[in-house]
Amino acid sequence: MIALALARNLDVDESGDNMVAHACILKWYYCYNAAASVRYLKFYDKATDPLVTDTPKITLPIPAGAAANVAFDDGVCFITGLGVRATTGVADADAGAPSGNDVVLNVGYEKYV
């Protein structure tokens, strides 16, 4: 039996963070944008902190003062790991910095074996 693992980040920002340092299957996410303008949440297939020069696997616009959640029936496979960044612009290389705690993220995942 494979158990669902959880990870969270209370301050996703432009500098990038590694949430899962091994291959995984993203099963669901819940995020919240506390800012007064849109923020862009970016997921990366990386086992280390993503850099501004990396290309995201998924980019999600999160409206101002709104939350978003998705559950994937089959999941989304991240072969090397799961990294995240949040920026004020949609471009892959955008480095616009959200304010502290603008973007909160919780994920549920399974270890990819």
Rosetta blueprint (number, residue, H / E / L):
1 M L
2 I L
3 A L
4 L L
5 A E
6 L E
7 A E
8 R E
9 N E
10 L E
11 D E
12 V E
13 D L
14 E L
15 S L
16 G L
17 D E
18 N E
19 M E
20 V E
21 A L
22 H L
23 A L
24 C E
25 I E
26 L E
27 K E
28 W E
29 Y E
30 Y E
31 C E
32 Y E
33 N E
34 A L
35 A L
36 A L
37 S L
38 V L
39 R E
40 Y E
41 L E
42 K E
43 F E
44 Y E
45 D E
46 K L
47 A L
48 T L
49 D L
50 P L
51 L L
52 V L
53 T L
54 D L
55 T L
56 P L
57 K L
58 I E
59 T E
60 L E
61 P E
62 I E
63 P L
64 A L
65 G L
66 A L
67 A E
68 A E
69 N E
70 V E
71 A E
72 F E
73 D E
74 D E
75 G E
76 V E
77 C E
78 F E
79 I L
80 T L
81 G L
82 L E
83 G E
84 V E
85 R E
86 A E
87 T E
88 T L
89 G L
90 V L
91 A L
92 D L
93 A L
94 D L
95 A L
96 G L
97 A L
98 P L
99 S L
100 G L
101 N L
102 D L
103 V E
104 V E
105 L E
106 N E
107 V E
108 G E
109 Y E
110 E E
111 K E
112 Y L
113 V L
